[in-house]
Amino acid sequence: MANTKSAQKMVRKLKKRTEINGARRSRMRTFVRRLEDAIKAGDKGAAQEAFQAAQPEIMRAAQKGILHKNTASRKISRLASRVKAIA
Protein backbone atom coordinates (compact mmCIF):
# COMPACT_ATOMS: atom_id res chain seq x y z
CA MET A 1 0.00 0.00 0.00
CA ALA A 2 1.30 3.45 -0.93
CA ASN A 3 2.17 5.55 2.12
CA THR A 4 2.64 9.02 0.66
CA LYS A 5 0.53 11.18 -1.62
CA SER A 6 3.12 10.97 -4.37
CA ALA A 7 3.22 7.18 -4.09
CA GLN A 8 -0.58 7.04 -4.26
CA LYS A 9 -0.50 9.20 -7.39
CA MET A 10 2.11 6.91 -8.94
CA VAL A 11 -0.16 3.92 -8.27
CA ARG A 12 -3.03 5.72 -10.04
CA LYS A 13 -0.79 6.60 -12.98
CA LEU A 14 0.49 3.03 -13.16
CA LYS A 15 -3.04 1.61 -13.37
CA LYS A 16 -3.95 4.05 -16.13
CA ARG A 17 -0.73 3.36 -18.07
CA THR A 18 -1.19 -0.41 -17.71
CA GLU A 19 -4.68 -0.14 -19.16
CA ILE A 20 -3.47 1.97 -22.10
CA ASN A 21 -0.55 -0.37 -22.80
CA GLY A 22 -2.87 -3.38 -22.68
CA ALA A 23 -5.17 -1.78 -25.24
CA ARG A 24 -2.24 -0.98 -27.54
CA ARG A 25 -0.83 -4.49 -27.22
CA SER A 26 -4.25 -5.99 -27.94
CA ARG A 27 -4.70 -3.77 -31.02
CA MET A 28 -1.30 -4.82 -32.38
CA ARG A 29 -2.03 -8.50 -31.76
CA THR A 30 -5.39 -8.17 -33.54
CA PHE A 31 -3.71 -6.82 -36.67
CA VAL A 32 -1.07 -9.57 -36.54
CA ARG A 33 -3.79 -12.21 -36.05
CA ARG A 34 -5.63 -10.96 -39.16
CA LEU A 35 -2.39 -11.25 -41.10
CA GLU A 36 -1.78 -14.78 -39.75
CA ASP A 37 -5.29 -15.80 -40.85
CA ALA A 38 -4.72 -14.41 -44.36
CA ILE A 39 -1.39 -16.26 -44.59
CA LYS A 40 -2.97 -19.54 -43.47
CA ALA A 41 -5.74 -19.09 -46.03
CA GLY A 42 -3.10 -18.65 -48.74
CA ASP A 43 -4.69 -15.45 -50.05
CA LYS A 44 -1.73 -13.36 -51.21
CA GLY A 45 -3.73 -10.20 -51.89
CA ALA A 46 -5.40 -10.24 -48.49
CA ALA A 47 -2.11 -11.09 -46.82
CA GLN A 48 -0.37 -8.13 -48.45
CA GLU A 49 -3.17 -5.78 -47.39
CA ALA A 50 -3.10 -7.16 -43.86
CA PHE A 51 0.69 -6.79 -43.77
CA GLN A 52 0.43 -3.16 -44.88
CA ALA A 53 -1.99 -2.58 -42.00
CA ALA A 54 -0.03 -4.58 -39.41
CA GLN A 55 3.41 -3.13 -40.07
CA PRO A 56 2.68 0.42 -38.80
CA GLU A 57 0.83 -0.99 -35.80
CA ILE A 58 3.88 -3.05 -34.81
CA MET A 59 6.21 -0.07 -35.22
CA ARG A 60 3.82 2.15 -33.27
CA ALA A 61 3.90 -0.38 -30.44
CA ALA A 62 7.70 -0.21 -30.51
CA GLN A 63 7.65 3.58 -30.36
CA LYS A 64 5.28 3.52 -27.40
CA GLY A 65 7.46 1.06 -25.50
CA ILE A 66 5.16 -1.95 -25.81
CA LEU A 67 7.80 -3.86 -27.79
CA HIS A 68 11.54 -3.37 -28.08
CA LYS A 69 12.42 -1.90 -31.48
CA ASN A 70 14.52 -4.94 -32.40
CA THR A 71 11.65 -7.26 -31.49
CA ALA A 72 9.33 -5.22 -33.69
CA SER A 73 11.78 -5.30 -36.59
CA ARG A 74 12.25 -9.06 -36.23
CA LYS A 75 8.49 -9.61 -36.13
CA ILE A 76 7.96 -7.49 -39.26
CA SER A 77 10.80 -9.24 -41.08
CA ARG A 78 9.47 -12.71 -40.32
CA LEU A 79 5.92 -11.76 -41.29
CA ALA A 80 7.16 -10.17 -44.54
CA SER A 81 9.04 -13.31 -45.50
CA ARG A 82 5.95 -15.43 -44.80
CA VAL A 83 3.80 -13.14 -46.97
CA LYS A 84 6.42 -13.27 -49.73
CA ALA A 85 6.49 -17.08 -49.59
CA ILE A 86 2.79 -17.40 -50.49
CA ALA A 87 2.67 -18.81 -54.02
Distance bins in CASP14 RR format, pairs under 12 A and 6 or more apart:
PFRMAT RR
TARGET T0000
AUTHOR 0000-0000-0000
RMODE 2
METHOD distances of the structure
MODEL  1
1 7 0 0 0 0 1 0 0 0 0 0 0
1 8 0 0 0 0 1 0 0 0 0 0 0
1 11 0 0 0 0 1 0 0 0 0 0 0
2 8 1 0 1 0 0 0 0 0 0 0 0
2 9 0 0 0 0 1 0 0 0 0 0 0
2 10 1 0 0 1 0 0 0 0 0 0 0
2 11 1 0 1 0 0 0 0 0 0 0 0
2 12 0 0 0 0 1 0 0 0 0 0 0
2 13 0 0 0 0 0 1 0 0 0 0 0
2 14 0 0 0 0 0 1 0 0 0 0 0
2 15 0 0 0 0 0 1 0 0 0 0 0
3 10 0 0 0 0 0 1 0 0 0 0 0
3 11 0 0 0 0 0 1 0 0 0 0 0
4 10 0 0 0 0 1 0 0 0 0 0 0
4 11 0 0 0 0 0 1 0 0 0 0 0
5 11 0 0 0 0 0 1 0 0 0 0 0
5 12 0 0 0 0 0 1 0 0 0 0 0
6 12 0 0 0 0 0 1 0 0 0 0 0
6 13 0 0 0 0 0 1 0 0 0 0 0
7 13 0 0 0 0 0 1 0 0 0 0 0
7 14 0 0 0 0 0 1 0 0 0 0 0
8 14 0 0 0 0 0 1 0 0 0 0 0
8 15 0 0 0 0 0 1 0 0 0 0 0
9 15 0 0 0 0 0 1 0 0 0 0 0
9 16 0 0 0 0 0 1 0 0 0 0 0
10 16 0 0 0 0 0 1 0 0 0 0 0
10 17 0 0 0 0 0 1 0 0 0 0 0
11 17 0 0 0 0 0 1 0 0 0 0 0
11 18 0 0 0 0 0 1 0 0 0 0 0
12 18 0 0 0 0 0 1 0 0 0 0 0
12 19 0 0 0 0 0 1 0 0 0 0 0
13 19 0 0 0 0 0 1 0 0 0 0 0
13 20 0 0 0 0 0 1 0 0 0 0 0
14 20 0 0 0 0 0 1 0 0 0 0 0
14 21 0 0 0 0 0 1 0 0 0 0 0
15 21 0 0 0 0 0 1 0 0 0 0 0
15 22 0 0 0 0 0 1 0 0 0 0 0
16 22 0 0 0 0 0 1 0 0 0 0 0
16 23 0 0 0 0 0 1 0 0 0 0 0
17 23 0 0 0 0 0 1 0 0 0 0 0
17 24 0 0 0 0 0 1 0 0 0 0 0
17 64 0 0 0 0 0 1 0 0 0 0 0
17 65 0 0 0 0 0 1 0 0 0 0 0
17 66 0 0 0 0 0 1 0 0 0 0 0
18 24 0 0 0 0 0 1 0 0 0 0 0
18 25 0 0 0 0 0 1 0 0 0 0 0
18 66 0 0 0 0 0 1 0 0 0 0 0
19 25 0 0 0 0 0 1 0 0 0 0 0
19 26 0 0 0 0 0 1 0 0 0 0 0
20 26 0 0 0 0 0 1 0 0 0 0 0
20 27 0 0 0 0 0 1 0 0 0 0 0
20 61 0 0 0 0 0 1 0 0 0 0 0
20 64 0 0 0 0 1 0 0 0 0 0 0
20 65 0 0 0 0 0 1 0 0 0 0 0
20 66 0 0 0 0 1 0 0 0 0 0 0
21 27 0 0 0 0 0 1 0 0 0 0 0
21 28 0 0 0 0 0 1 0 0 0 0 0
21 61 0 0 0 0 1 0 0 0 0 0 0
21 64 1 0 0 1 0 0 0 0 0 0 0
21 65 1 0 0 1 0 0 0 0 0 0 0
21 66 1 0 1 0 0 0 0 0 0 0 0
21 67 0 0 0 0 0 1 0 0 0 0 0
22 28 0 0 0 0 1 0 0 0 0 0 0
22 29 0 0 0 0 1 0 0 0 0 0 0
22 30 0 0 0 0 0 1 0 0 0 0 0
22 61 0 0 0 0 0 1 0 0 0 0 0
22 64 0 0 0 0 0 1 0 0 0 0 0
22 65 0 0 0 0 0 1 0 0 0 0 0
22 66 1 0 0 1 0 0 0 0 0 0 0
23 29 0 0 0 0 0 1 0 0 0 0 0
23 30 0 0 0 0 0 1 0 0 0 0 0
23 61 0 0 0 0 0 1 0 0 0 0 0
23 64 0 0 0 0 0 1 0 0 0 0 0
23 66 0 0 0 0 0 1 0 0 0 0 0
24 30 0 0 0 0 0 1 0 0 0 0 0
24 31 0 0 0 0 0 1 0 0 0 0 0
24 57 0 0 0 0 1 0 0 0 0 0 0
24 58 0 0 0 0 0 1 0 0 0 0 0
24 60 1 0 0 1 0 0 0 0 0 0 0
24 61 1 0 1 0 0 0 0 0 0 0 0
24 62 0 0 0 0 0 1 0 0 0 0 0
24 63 0 0 0 0 0 1 0 0 0 0 0
24 64 1 0 1 0 0 0 0 0 0 0 0
24 65 0 0 0 0 1 0 0 0 0 0 0
24 66 1 0 1 0 0 0 0 0 0 0 0
24 67 0 0 0 0 1 0 0 0 0 0 0
25 31 0 0 0 0 0 1 0 0 0 0 0
25 32 0 0 0 0 0 1 0 0 0 0 0
25 57 0 0 0 0 0 1 0 0 0 0 0
25 58 0 0 0 0 0 1 0 0 0 0 0
25 60 0 0 0 0 0 1 0 0 0 0 0
25 61 1 0 0 1 0 0 0 0 0 0 0
25 62 0 0 0 0 0 1 0 0 0 0 0
25 64 0 0 0 0 1 0 0 0 0 0 0
25 65 0 0 0 0 1 0 0 0 0 0 0
25 66 1 0 1 0 0 0 0 0 0 0 0
25 67 0 0 0 0 1 0 0 0 0 0 0
26 32 0 0 0 0 0 1 0 0 0 0 0
26 33 0 0 0 0 0 1 0 0 0 0 0
26 57 0 0 0 0 0 1 0 0 0 0 0
26 61 0 0 0 0 0 1 0 0 0 0 0
26 66 0 0 0 0 0 1 0 0 0 0 0
27 33 0 0 0 0 0 1 0 0 0 0 0
27 34 0 0 0 0 0 1 0 0 0 0 0
27 53 0 0 0 0 0 1 0 0 0 0 0
27 54 0 0 0 0 0 1 0 0 0 0 0
27 56 0 0 0 0 0 1 0 0 0 0 0
27 57 1 0 0 1 0 0 0 0 0 0 0
27 58 0 0 0 0 0 1 0 0 0 0 0
27 60 0 0 0 0 1 0 0 0 0 0 0
27 61 0 0 0 0 1 0 0 0 0 0 0
27 64 0 0 0 0 0 1 0 0 0 0 0
27 66 0 0 0 0 1 0 0 0 0 0 0
28 34 0 0 0 0 0 1 0 0 0 0 0
28 35 0 0 0 0 0 1 0 0 0 0 0
28 53 0 0 0 0 0 1 0 0 0 0 0
28 54 1 0 0 1 0 0 0 0 0 0 0
28 55 0 0 0 0 0 1 0 0 0 0 0
28 56 0 0 0 0 0 1 0 0 0 0 0
28 57 1 0 1 0 0 0 0 0 0 0 0
28 58 1 0 1 0 0 0 0 0 0 0 0
28 59 0 0 0 0 1 0 0 0 0 0 0
28 60 1 0 0 1 0 0 0 0 0 0 0
28 61 1 0 1 0 0 0 0 0 0 0 0
28 62 0 0 0 0 1 0 0 0 0 0 0
28 63 0 0 0 0 0 1 0 0 0 0 0
28 64 0 0 0 0 1 0 0 0 0 0 0
28 65 0 0 0 0 0 1 0 0 0 0 0
28 66 1 0 0 1 0 0 0 0 0 0 0
28 67 1 0 0 1 0 0 0 0 0 0 0
28 71 0 0 0 0 0 1 0 0 0 0 0
28 72 0 0 0 0 1 0 0 0 0 0 0
28 75 0 0 0 0 1 0 0 0 0 0 0
28 76 0 0 0 0 0 1 0 0 0 0 0
28 79 0 0 0 0 0 1 0 0 0 0 0
29 35 0 0 0 0 0 1 0 0 0 0 0
29 36 0 0 0 0 1 0 0 0 0 0 0
29 54 0 0 0 0 1 0 0 0 0 0 0
29 57 0 0 0 0 1 0 0 0 0 0 0
29 58 0 0 0 0 1 0 0 0 0 0 0
29 61 0 0 0 0 1 0 0 0 0 0 0
29 66 0 0 0 0 0 1 0 0 0 0 0
29 67 0 0 0 0 0 1 0 0 0 0 0
29 75 0 0 0 0 0 1 0 0 0 0 0
30 36 0 0 0 0 0 1 0 0 0 0 0
30 37 0 0 0 0 0 1 0 0 0 0 0
30 50 0 0 0 0 0 1 0 0 0 0 0
30 53 0 0 0 0 0 1 0 0 0 0 0
30 54 0 0 0 0 1 0 0 0 0 0 0
30 57 0 0 0 0 1 0 0 0 0 0 0
30 58 0 0 0 0 0 1 0 0 0 0 0
30 61 0 0 0 0 0 1 0 0 0 0 0
31 37 0 0 0 0 0 1 0 0 0 0 0
31 38 0 0 0 0 0 1 0 0 0 0 0
31 49 0 0 0 0 0 1 0 0 0 0 0
31 50 1 0 0 1 0 0 0 0 0 0 0
31 51 0 0 0 0 1 0 0 0 0 0 0
31 52 0 0 0 0 0 1 0 0 0 0 0
31 53 1 0 1 0 0 0 0 0 0 0 0
31 54 1 0 1 0 0 0 0 0 0 0 0
31 55 0 0 0 0 1 0 0 0 0 0 0
31 56 0 0 0 0 1 0 0 0 0 0 0
31 57 1 0 1 0 0 0 0 0 0 0 0
31 58 1 0 0 1 0 0 0 0 0 0 0
31 59 0 0 0 0 0 1 0 0 0 0 0
31 60 0 0 0 0 0 1 0 0 0 0 0
31 61 0 0 0 0 1 0 0 0 0 0 0
31 75 0 0 0 0 0 1 0 0 0 0 0
31 76 0 0 0 0 0 1 0 0 0 0 0
31 79 0 0 0 0 0 1 0 0 0 0 0
32 38 0 0 0 0 0 1 0 0 0 0 0
32 39 0 0 0 0 0 1 0 0 0 0 0
32 50 0 0 0 0 1 0 0 0 0 0 0
32 51 0 0 0 0 1 0 0 0 0 0 0
32 53 0 0 0 0 1 0 0 0 0 0 0
32 54 1 0 1 0 0 0 0 0 0 0 0
32 55 0 0 0 0 1 0 0 0 0 0 0
32 57 1 0 0 1 0 0 0 0 0 0 0
32 58 1 0 0 1 0 0 0 0 0 0 0
32 61 0 0 0 0 1 0 0 0 0 0 0
32 67 0 0 0 0 0 1 0 0 0 0 0
32 72 0 0 0 0 0 1 0 0 0 0 0
32 75 1 0 0 1 0 0 0 0 0 0 0
32 76 0 0 0 0 1 0 0 0 0 0 0
32 78 0 0 0 0 0 1 0 0 0 0 0
32 79 1 0 0 1 0 0 0 0 0 0 0
32 82 0 0 0 0 0 1 0 0 0 0 0
32 83 0 0 0 0 0 1 0 0 0 0 0
33 39 0 0 0 0 0 1 0 0 0 0 0
33 40 0 0 0 0 0 1 0 0 0 0 0
33 50 0 0 0 0 1 0 0 0 0 0 0
33 53 0 0 0 0 0 1 0 0 0 0 0
33 54 0 0 0 0 1 0 0 0 0 0 0
33 57 0 0 0 0 0 1 0 0 0 0 0
33 79 0 0 0 0 0 1 0 0 0 0 0
34 40 0 0 0 0 0 1 0 0 0 0 0
34 41 0 0 0 0 0 1 0 0 0 0 0
34 43 0 0 0 0 0 1 0 0 0 0 0
34 46 0 0 0 0 1 0 0 0 0 0 0
34 47 0 0 0 0 1 0 0 0 0 0 0
34 49 0 0 0 0 1 0 0 0 0 0 0
34 50 1 0 1 0 0 0 0 0 0 0 0
34 51 0 0 0 0 1 0 0 0 0 0 0
34 52 0 0 0 0 0 1 0 0 0 0 0
34 53 1 0 0 1 0 0 0 0 0 0 0
34 54 1 0 0 1 0 0 0 0 0 0 0
34 57 0 0 0 0 0 1 0 0 0 0 0
34 79 0 0 0 0 0 1 0 0 0 0 0
35 41 0 0 0 0 0 1 0 0 0 0 0
35 42 0 0 0 0 0 1 0 0 0 0 0
35 43 0 0 0 0 0 1 0 0 0 0 0
35 45 0 0 0 0 0 1 0 0 0 0 0
35 46 0 0 0 0 1 0 0 0 0 0 0
35 47 1 0 0 1 0 0 0 0 0 0 0
35 48 0 0 0 0 1 0 0 0 0 0 0
35 49 0 0 0 0 1 0 0 0 0 0 0
35 50 1 1 0 0 0 0 0 0 0 0 0
35 51 1 0 1 0 0 0 0 0 0 0 0
35 52 0 0 0 0 1 0 0 0 0 0 0
35 53 1 0 0 1 0 0 0 0 0 0 0
35 54 1 0 1 0 0 0 0 0 0 0 0
35 55 0 0 0 0 1 0 0 0 0 0 0
35 57 0 0 0 0 1 0 0 0 0 0 0
35 58 0 0 0 0 1 0 0 0 0 0 0
35 75 0 0 0 0 0 1 0 0 0 0 0
35 76 0 0 0 0 0 1 0 0 0 0 0
35 78 0 0 0 0 0 1 0 0 0 0 0
35 79 1 0 0 1 0 0 0 0 0 0 0
35 80 0 0 0 0 0 1 0 0 0 0 0
35 82 0 0 0 0 1 0 0 0 0 0 0
35 83 1 0 0 1 0 0 0 0 0 0 0
35 86 0 0 0 0 0 1 0 0 0 0 0
36 42 0 0 0 0 0 1 0 0 0 0 0
36 46 0 0 0 0 0 1 0 0 0 0 0
36 47 0 0 0 0 1 0 0 0 0 0 0
36 50 0 0 0 0 1 0 0 0 0 0 0
36 51 0 0 0 0 0 1 0 0 0 0 0
36 54 0 0 0 0 1 0 0 0 0 0 0
36 75 0 0 0 0 0 1 0 0 0 0 0
36 78 0 0 0 0 0 1 0 0 0 0 0
36 79 0 0 0 0 1 0 0 0 0 0 0
36 82 0 0 0 0 1 0 0 0 0 0 0
36 83 0 0 0 0 0 1 0 0 0 0 0
37 43 0 0 0 0 1 0 0 0 0 0 0
37 46 0 0 0 0 1 0 0 0 0 0 0
37 47 0 0 0 0 1 0 0 0 0 0 0
37 50 1 0 0 1 0 0 0 0 0 0 0
37 54 0 0 0 0 0 1 0 0 0 0 0
38 44 0 0 0 0 1 0 0 0 0 0 0
38 45 1 0 0 1 0 0 0 0 0 0 0
38 46 1 0 1 0 0 0 0 0 0 0 0
38 47 1 0 1 0 0 0 0 0 0 0 0
38 48 0 0 0 0 1 0 0 0 0 0 0
38 49 1 0 0 1 0 0 0 0 0 0 0
38 50 1 0 1 0 0 0 0 0 0 0 0
38 51 0 0 0 0 1 0 0 0 0 0 0
38 52 0 0 0 0 0 1 0 0 0 0 0
38 53 0 0 0 0 0 1 0 0 0 0 0
38 54 0 0 0 0 1 0 0 0 0 0 0
38 79 0 0 0 0 0 1 0 0 0 0 0
38 82 0 0 0 0 0 1 0 0 0 0 0
38 83 0 0 0 0 1 0 0 0 0 0 0
38 86 0 0 0 0 1 0 0 0 0 0 0
39 45 0 0 0 0 0 1 0 0 0 0 0
39 46 0 0 0 0 1 0 0 0 0 0 0
39 47 1 0 1 0 0 0 0 0 0 0 0
39 48 0 0 0 0 0 1 0 0 0 0 0
39 49 0 0 0 0 0 1 0 0 0 0 0
39 50 0 0 0 0 1 0 0 0 0 0 0
39 51 0 0 0 0 1 0 0 0 0 0 0
39 54 0 0 0 0 0 1 0 0 0 0 0
39 78 0 0 0 0 0 1 0 0 0 0 0
39 79 0 0 0 0 1 0 0 0 0 0 0
39 80 0 0 0 0 0 1 0 0 0 0 0
39 81 0 0 0 0 0 1 0 0 0 0 0
39 82 1 0 1 0 0 0 0 0 0 0 0
39 83 1 0 0 1 0 0 0 0 0 0 0
39 84 0 0 0 0 0 1 0 0 0 0 0
39 85 0 0 0 0 1 0 0 0 0 0 0
39 86 1 0 0 1 0 0 0 0 0 0 0
39 87 0 0 0 0 0 1 0 0 0 0 0
40 46 0 0 0 0 0 1 0 0 0 0 0
40 47 0 0 0 0 1 0 0 0 0 0 0
40 50 0 0 0 0 0 1 0 0 0 0 0
40 82 0 0 0 0 1 0 0 0 0 0 0
40 83 0 0 0 0 0 1 0 0 0 0 0
40 86 0 0 0 0 0 1 0 0 0 0 0
41 47 0 0 0 0 1 0 0 0 0 0 0
41 50 0 0 0 0 0 1 0 0 0 0 0
41 86 0 0 0 0 1 0 0 0 0 0 0
42 48 0 0 0 0 0 1 0 0 0 0 0
42 50 0 0 0 0 0 1 0 0 0 0 0
42 82 0 0 0 0 0 1 0 0 0 0 0
42 83 0 0 0 0 1 0 0 0 0 0 0
42 85 0 0 0 0 0 1 0 0 0 0 0
42 86 1 0 1 0 0 0 0 0 0 0 0
42 87 0 0 0 0 1 0 0 0 0 0 0
43 49 0 0 0 0 1 0 0 0 0 0 0
43 50 0 0 0 0 1 0 0 0 0 0 0
43 51 0 0 0 0 0 1 0 0 0 0 0
43 83 0 0 0 0 0 1 0 0 0 0 0
43 86 1 0 0 1 0 0 0 0 0 0 0
43 87 0 0 0 0 0 1 0 0 0 0 0
44 50 0 0 0 0 0 1 0 0 0 0 0
44 51 0 0 0 0 0 1 0 0 0 0 0
44 82 0 0 0 0 0 1 0 0 0 0 0
44 83 1 0 0 1 0 0 0 0 0 0 0
44 84 0 0 0 0 1 0 0 0 0 0 0
44 85 0 0 0 0 1 0 0 0 0 0 0
44 86 1 0 1 0 0 0 0 0 0 0 0
44 87 1 0 0 1 0 0 0 0 0 0 0
45 51 0 0 0 0 1 0 0 0 0 0 0
45 52 0 0 0 0 0 1 0 0 0 0 0
45 83 0 0 0 0 1 0 0 0 0 0 0
45 86 0 0 0 0 1 0 0 0 0 0 0
46 52 0 0 0 0 0 1 0 0 0 0 0
46 53 0 0 0 0 0 1 0 0 0 0 0
46 54 0 0 0 0 0 1 0 0 0 0 0
46 83 0 0 0 0 0 1 0 0 0 0 0
46 86 0 0 0 0 1 0 0 0 0 0 0
47 53 0 0 0 0 0 1 0 0 0 0 0
47 54 0 0 0 0 1 0 0 0 0 0 0
47 79 0 0 0 0 1 0 0 0 0 0 0
47 80 0 0 0 0 0 1 0 0 0 0 0
47 81 0 0 0 0 0 1 0 0 0 0 0
47 82 0 0 0 0 1 0 0 0 0 0 0
47 83 1 0 1 0 0 0 0 0 0 0 0
47 84 0 0 0 0 1 0 0 0 0 0 0
47 85 0 0 0 0 1 0 0 0 0 0 0
47 86 1 0 1 0 0 0 0 0 0 0 0
47 87 0 0 0 0 0 1 0 0 0 0 0
48 54 0 0 0 0 0 1 0 0 0 0 0
48 55 0 0 0 0 0 1 0 0 0 0 0
48 79 0 0 0 0 0 1 0 0 0 0 0
48 80 0 0 0 0 1 0 0 0 0 0 0
48 82 0 0 0 0 0 1 0 0 0 0 0
48 83 1 0 0 1 0 0 0 0 0 0 0
48 84 0 0 0 0 1 0 0 0 0 0 0
48 86 0 0 0 0 1 0 0 0 0 0 0
49 55 0 0 0 0 0 1 0 0 0 0 0
49 83 0 0 0 0 0 1 0 0 0 0 0
50 57 0 0 0 0 0 1 0 0 0 0 0
50 79 0 0 0 0 1 0 0 0 0 0 0
50 80 0 0 0 0 0 1 0 0 0 0 0
50 82 0 0 0 0 0 1 0 0 0 0 0
50 83 0 0 0 0 1 0 0 0 0 0 0
50 86 0 0 0 0 0 1 0 0 0 0 0
51 57 0 0 0 0 0 1 0 0 0 0 0
51 58 0 0 0 0 0 1 0 0 0 0 0
51 75 0 0 0 0 0 1 0 0 0 0 0
51 76 0 0 0 0 1 0 0 0 0 0 0
51 77 0 0 0 0 0 1 0 0 0 0 0
51 78 0 0 0 0 0 1 0 0 0 0 0
51 79 1 0 0 1 0 0 0 0 0 0 0
51 80 1 0 0 1 0 0 0 0 0 0 0
51 81 0 0 0 0 0 1 0 0 0 0 0
51 82 0 0 0 0 1 0 0 0 0 0 0
51 83 1 0 1 0 0 0 0 0 0 0 0
51 84 0 0 0 0 1 0 0 0 0 0 0
51 86 0 0 0 0 0 1 0 0 0 0 0
52 58 0 0 0 0 0 1 0 0 0 0 0
52 76 0 0 0 0 0 1 0 0 0 0 0
52 79 0 0 0 0 0 1 0 0 0 0 0
52 80 0 0 0 0 0 1 0 0 0 0 0
52 83 0 0 0 0 1 0 0 0 0 0 0
53 59 0 0 0 0 0 1 0 0 0 0 0
53 60 0 0 0 0 0 1 0 0 0 0 0
53 79 0 0 0 0 0 1 0 0 0 0 0
53 83 0 0 0 0 0 1 0 0 0 0 0
54 60 0 0 0 0 0 1 0 0 0 0 0
54 61 0 0 0 0 0 1 0 0 0 0 0
54 72 0 0 0 0 0 1 0 0 0 0 0
54 75 0 0 0 0 1 0 0 0 0 0 0
54 76 0 0 0 0 1 0 0 0 0 0 0
54 78 0 0 0 0 0 1 0 0 0 0 0
54 79 1 0 0 1 0 0 0 0 0 0 0
54 80 0 0 0 0 0 1 0 0 0 0 0
54 82 0 0 0 0 0 1 0 0 0 0 0
54 83 0 0 0 0 1 0 0 0 0 0 0
55 61 0 0 0 0 0 1 0 0 0 0 0
55 62 0 0 0 0 0 1 0 0 0 0 0
55 72 0 0 0 0 1 0 0 0 0 0 0
55 73 0 0 0 0 0 1 0 0 0 0 0
55 75 0 0 0 0 1 0 0 0 0 0 0
55 76 1 0 1 0 0 0 0 0 0 0 0
55 77 0 0 0 0 0 1 0 0 0 0 0
55 79 1 0 0 1 0 0 0 0 0 0 0
55 80 0 0 0 0 1 0 0 0 0 0 0
55 83 0 0 0 0 0 1 0 0 0 0 0
56 62 0 0 0 0 0 1 0 0 0 0 0
56 63 0 0 0 0 0 1 0 0 0 0 0
56 72 0 0 0 0 0 1 0 0 0 0 0
56 76 0 0 0 0 1 0 0 0 0 0 0
57 63 0 0 0 0 0 1 0 0 0 0 0
57 64 0 0 0 0 0 1 0 0 0 0 0
57 66 0 0 0 0 0 1 0 0 0 0 0
57 67 0 0 0 0 0 1 0 0 0 0 0
57 72 0 0 0 0 1 0 0 0 0 0 0
57 75 0 0 0 0 0 1 0 0 0 0 0
57 76 0 0 0 0 0 1 0 0 0 0 0
57 79 0 0 0 0 0 1 0 0 0 0 0
58 64 0 0 0 0 0 1 0 0 0 0 0
58 65 0 0 0 0 0 1 0 0 0 0 0
58 66 0 0 0 0 1 0 0 0 0 0 0
58 67 1 0 0 1 0 0 0 0 0 0 0
58 68 0 0 0 0 0 1 0 0 0 0 0
58 69 0 0 0 0 0 1 0 0 0 0 0
58 71 0 0 0 0 1 0 0 0 0 0 0
58 72 1 0 1 0 0 0 0 0 0 0 0
58 73 0 0 0 0 1 0 0 0 0 0 0
58 74 0 0 0 0 0 1 0 0 0 0 0
58 75 1 0 1 0 0 0 0 0 0 0 0
58 76 1 0 1 0 0 0 0 0 0 0 0
58 77 0 0 0 0 0 1 0 0 0 0 0
58 78 0 0 0 0 0 1 0 0 0 0 0
58 79 0 0 0 0 1 0 0 0 0 0 0
58 80 0 0 0 0 0 1 0 0 0 0 0
59 65 0 0 0 0 0 1 0 0 0 0 0
59 66 0 0 0 0 0 1 0 0 0 0 0
59 67 0 0 0 0 1 0 0 0 0 0 0
59 68 0 0 0 0 0 1 0 0 0 0 0
59 69 0 0 0 0 1 0 0 0 0 0 0
59 71 0 0 0 0 0 1 0 0 0 0 0
59 72 1 0 1 0 0 0 0 0 0 0 0
59 73 0 0 0 0 1 0 0 0 0 0 0
59 75 0 0 0 0 1 0 0 0 0 0 0
59 76 1 0 0 1 0 0 0 0 0 0 0
60 66 0 0 0 0 1 0 0 0 0 0 0
60 67 0 0 0 0 1 0 0 0 0 0 0
60 69 0 0 0 0 0 1 0 0 0 0 0
60 72 0 0 0 0 1 0 0 0 0 0 0
60 76 0 0 0 0 0 1 0 0 0 0 0
61 67 1 0 1 0 0 0 0 0 0 0 0
61 68 0 0 0 0 1 0 0 0 0 0 0
61 69 0 0 0 0 1 0 0 0 0 0 0
61 71 0 0 0 0 1 0 0 0 0 0 0
61 72 1 0 0 1 0 0 0 0 0 0 0
61 73 0 0 0 0 0 1 0 0 0 0 0
61 75 0 0 0 0 1 0 0 0 0 0 0
61 76 0 0 0 0 0 1 0 0 0 0 0
62 68 1 0 0 1 0 0 0 0 0 0 0
62 69 1 0 1 0 0 0 0 0 0 0 0
62 70 0 0 0 0 1 0 0 0 0 0 0
62 71 1 0 0 1 0 0 0 0 0 0 0
62 72 1 1 0 0 0 0 0 0 0 0 0
62 73 1 0 0 1 0 0 0 0 0 0 0
62 74 0 0 0 0 0 1 0 0 0 0 0
62 75 0 0 0 0 1 0 0 0 0 0 0
62 76 0 0 0 0 1 0 0 0 0 0 0
63 69 0 0 0 0 1 0 0 0 0 0 0
63 72 0 0 0 0 1 0 0 0 0 0 0
64 72 0 0 0 0 0 1 0 0 0 0 0
65 71 0 0 0 0 0 1 0 0 0 0 0
65 72 0 0 0 0 1 0 0 0 0 0 0
66 72 0 0 0 0 1 0 0 0 0 0 0
66 75 0 0 0 0 0 1 0 0 0 0 0
67 73 0 0 0 0 1 0 0 0 0 0 0
67 74 0 0 0 0 1 0 0 0 0 0 0
67 75 1 0 0 1 0 0 0 0 0 0 0
67 76 0 0 0 0 0 1 0 0 0 0 0
68 74 0 0 0 0 1 0 0 0 0 0 0
68 75 0 0 0 0 0 1 0 0 0 0 0
69 75 0 0 0 0 0 1 0 0 0 0 0
69 76 0 0 0 0 0 1 0 0 0 0 0
70 76 0 0 0 0 0 1 0 0 0 0 0
70 77 0 0 0 0 0 1 0 0 0 0 0
71 77 0 0 0 0 0 1 0 0 0 0 0
71 78 0 0 0 0 0 1 0 0 0 0 0
72 78 0 0 0 0 0 1 0 0 0 0 0
72 79 0 0 0 0 0 1 0 0 0 0 0
73 79 0 0 0 0 0 1 0 0 0 0 0
73 80 0 0 0 0 0 1 0 0 0 0 0
74 80 0 0 0 0 0 1 0 0 0 0 0
74 81 0 0 0 0 0 1 0 0 0 0 0
75 81 0 0 0 0 0 1 0 0 0 0 0
75 82 0 0 0 0 0 1 0 0 0 0 0
76 82 0 0 0 0 0 1 0 0 0 0 0
76 83 0 0 0 0 0 1 0 0 0 0 0
77 83 0 0 0 0 0 1 0 0 0 0 0
77 84 0 0 0 0 0 1 0 0 0 0 0
78 84 0 0 0 0 0 1 0 0 0 0 0
78 85 0 0 0 0 0 1 0 0 0 0 0
79 85 0 0 0 0 0 1 0 0 0 0 0
79 86 0 0 0 0 0 1 0 0 0 0 0
80 86 0 0 0 0 0 1 0 0 0 0 0
END
